[in-house]
C-alpha cells in the first residue's frame, strides 16, 4: 500500500540521523587514545575580532586575550558600523582598530572579509577569529595556533555557553543543548574520523587557507558555510577540545529566542541547500571524512528533530489504531525514539550533569514548546539576514566606563 511506502520512508529518514547521533555520542564517551602532541614554538598569529556596538563586553574579552599573546602576535578589532565606544575602548585596551562603515553590506561575514583584506599587507602565519563577547580559557590561543600550523588545517575550539547563578531553567537547558552540539557531537565526530563543523568563534586558520576565503556575505551561519566549503576543498576542520571558550547566556527570553532563530533557521537552510552538494562531493571524491561530515550536517537541531519525531509518532499511532498500518511500524518508531532519548541522556550523564541538574530535565518539554514559534516562523518566512544578538550587561560595565573616561581625558 501507498501508506506503507510513505511510513517506511519516514522511518528511514529518522533512523539514519538517529543512529549517526547515537554513534557520535558513544564515540565521545570512549576514552581518548590520542597522545598529547609535542608543543612547538608558536608562529606569528593575528587575533581578529569583528565587533558591532560591543562597548559593554569587549574590554573583558580583550583583557583576557592580551594575557595569552606573544610578542609577535597582533590583536585586531574590526569596529563594524559602530555608533558607540567600541573603537575607543579597543584602542585603550591596546588593540589595533580597523573602522568599517558600510550600511549596504551588513553582517559578520563582511566584517571578517574586511579584516582579512587589511591583513594582506602584512600577513600572519595563523589567523584566529573570536567574537567580541567571549571569555577564553588559559592556553586557548596557543593550542589553536599550534594545531593549525602543525596540521595546516582549520581548527575549531570548544565553544560553550556559561550560565550565571540567576539564570532560569530555559537558559540552563539552552546551555546544555549548546554543549551537546559544540562539544559532545564534534568530539564524537572527530574520533570517528570526520573532522568537525565550524561554530563561528574560536576558529584558527593557516593564512594560506583563509586569505581567499569567500566570507563577504550576509549568511547568518557563515561559519557553517565556510567549514563546508573548506571540507569540500579537502581542508576539513579539526576539533580541538582542549581549547575552550565561553559566551554568556542571553539576558532574557526574547534575546535568547532571537539568537536561536538565527542559529536554527541558518542550520535548517544549510541542510536544505548544502546536503545535496556535500553528498555529491563525498561520492565523487570518495572521502569518508566528507561523508561523515555530510551525516553531521543532516542531523537537524534537536528540538526540531524531536518535534518532527513527535508529529510522525502521532501519525503512525493513528494509522496503526485505524488498522491502516502493521504494528511493526509503530514498534520501530518507538524504538527510534528510545535511541534518540538514550543519545541525549548518555551525553547529559557524561558531560552535562553539573551544567543541567536533574530537576531541570523535567522542563525540557516546555523548552521544546518554547521553540515552536521559531520553527513556525521558519516555515512562513525564514530569517536570512544577520542580526546581532542582545548582550548581557554585567559588572564589566563599570570597568568599561572607567576606560572610556580615561580615554576621553587623555584625548580631549
Steps between C-alpha positions, in 0.01 A plus 500: 500500500599860439483587871747220579754649257454848647544384860795276411669803337432708811650226717816501290528879510480489882719198558802619298565820703396332828746213457772743394431722803509198730831388346648848553400504866643151561828606334511812720455284813795276419839586651733681267798305368673800349828605654565864570697664221837648574471874538669711236593865492199702394530689175367849438128500574238766431196508728211641296189621685197633309307736726173687453405725795677285761601768751350310794699181457802546283735630772473174695558294186803701392650497850489121516632455145795736561627274777546219248675698226866462411716794381454417130119469520249767396165581657264659247144624549280572199262770629217425259243780455533591867328804649621448857840493673615160370793644302613733781490225761688262272773758439526567872543126558794491259333344195542608140167636377367488145189709450253376241201709392272343242125496559429320174688179581421400856605192694788330672623344175563842343686617811726194496570540129593865557739401778667235284545752218684729740723211611610441140760777537686311773352149523546288813563126504170427676173692542274433799146638502322580827168670566513818705313357798689176569714393794784266406663252734878503562702346218219535246691718252818295523316171436299637209795668330739208546247242377409706193869537413595136564211352302456783247127466554223719643453438872188545713506549878227378734260796508256478792247712687571602859201521731462745788356437845183692413433316174171314468440141389457610138850653499651189658331270250617727219856483633480119507367493144797719406739261675340204323543664160839667550685249719343154514415465132823645353704298750326182388518595133873572522561163666312336215736674259257759369657830607240756611293800396596857586298679769575867433755586768815336630600413143866487388617495139841479334533814292525308172152349563315811618649780290266442205201355689159623370388667824338814361134409534202554728462126560368465857712188555806604303711277725316181401513597133875571521566164667307318227685686223837420657408134552392455137833651393687241706559708815252357750517690833657326801340505845722609792310421824792620715443857378187630674314831490166622630226748427241598756140390463258752350373758752130422451261269318446737207875533440542124537225438246651750255835325539343160443310623195827601337680176587221255424358670191854515367562134583176385336563711189851354478361145517264567208757688292821307572414137575469407131825679420696323773356159407604549138847615605544208743406249230709667231809536722447167679589657832369341820575820694271702274230231513503511882482878493199472268324283757586758767346779294189288448416477872244779561499716816392265778183686594383503138594134468301403810197701385507333157536159662206575730282602207595187304433287808146639532438426131634145521309427820175625344551290188587193708190535718296544185637172362669681211851396609667197644588520868864449398519857367393636838755278674784630284391861556494446877844340483638797306368734771666287765838517321467878454417545870786270599744709294399820679496342848840334454650832391339673799621232744861524384538869422201703616398404854674795666363742240144368495369358831267201478205711617530712185461200271129509578491845337637380165150447348414861589830614347412320177152656498663842560683448171192409296455864378858487369414211269163643401674822396750291301214345302337840442797730451848369588752754623778551248665823613750534782368657823719573802387327821429714804781475761482471874635808680675394821764621741741574217298812415669694781843399373417611147356833616828569682698413186285735291545783752876447504511497121302823468711673766821421313348570158281811540 
